[in-house]
Amino acid sequence: MNVAREIGLESSQTAAEIEQLLADALASGAPYVRIADEKGKRFLVPTAGIAYVEIGAEESRRVGFVA
């Protein structure tokens, strides 16, 4: 909430899993939520400091050919 930058990460979890993880942490009054990215880094985010969450769409790898 009171920071100049947002946290951006890519996770192997689905958008629905991340949304449920955050919703459960906020509803239970947990002091923080733990999220891991694709590279194994772990983020502990204080729930009291969450102003908003933007969850991007899941993308699959695209393969294209040009003729």
Buried (B, 14 or more C-beta within 10 A) or exposed (E): EEEEEEEEEEBEBEEEEBEEBBEEBBEEEEEBBEBEBEEEEEEEBEBEEBEEBEEEEEEEEEEEEEE
